[in-house]
Amino acid sequence: MRMRLAIFILAAFAANALADERKSGAFYMSAETRAMQNDATANPGMLAASEGEALWSQKFGYQSCADCHNDARQSMKGVSA
């Protein structure tokens, strides 16, 4: 019983030590994938960003997001999903 408790305590300390070494997901990506994500013309995620930018000013019903929030680069600074 004491051995199980000792193993559990050691595992908890090890898990805590590993949690403190947080790394970005980019750390685990290949160089090619990182390069693709850093290039706005090659990154497929930028298609969704471009679409969202176009929708910002589009009216839905009687109002658009831009009607209240104006320039998203300023009003939405620091906001994330």
N, C-alpha and C positions, 0 to 999 in steps of 0.2 A: 504494500500500500504506500509506504514511504517512497519507494522508487518511482511509482507512478506520479506521485505528487511532485517529486523533484524534477522529473521529465516534463511535467506540465509547466512548472515554473520556468524552467530553462527555455521551453518553447515559447512561452509568453514573452520573456525578455528578448529572445531572438526575433520574434515577430515585431516587437516594438522597435528594435534597432533597425530592422529592415524598412519599417514604415517611415522612419526619419530620412531615409535616402530616396526621396521622391524624385522621379525623373519624368520628363515630358515623354509623351508617346513618340515624339520625333527622335528620341534617343535610340529607339529600337528599330527605326525605319532604315531601309537601305539608302545609300547615297542618291540613287536614282529617284526614289520616291520623294525624298526631301527636296531634291532639285525641282521635281515636277510640282510639288506643293508651293514652292517659293516663286514659281513662274506663273504669274496671273493669267497668261495666255494658254498655258498647258494644264492648269489646275481645273479639274471638272467641277469642283465646288464653286468656282467663280461663275459658272452658268446660273446657279441658284442665286448668287449674290446679285448678278446683273438683272435677273428677273425681279428680284425683290426691289431693287432700285427703281425699275420701271413701274412697278406696282405702287410705289410710295406716293406718286403724284396722281395716280388714276383714281377717279371718283367711283365710289361704291355707294349707290343710292345718291345722296346729296353731298357727300363729303369725302375727302381723301385724308390719308394720314398727314400729308404735308399741310393741310389746312390748319391743323392744330399744332403740329410739331415743327413746322417750317423745315429748315435745312437739317437733315438727319445727321450730318457730320458733326453738328454742334449739339442739337437737342438730344441725341441718343448716345452721345459720347459716354463710355463707361458702362453702357447697358449691354448685357449679353443674354443669350438664350439659356 
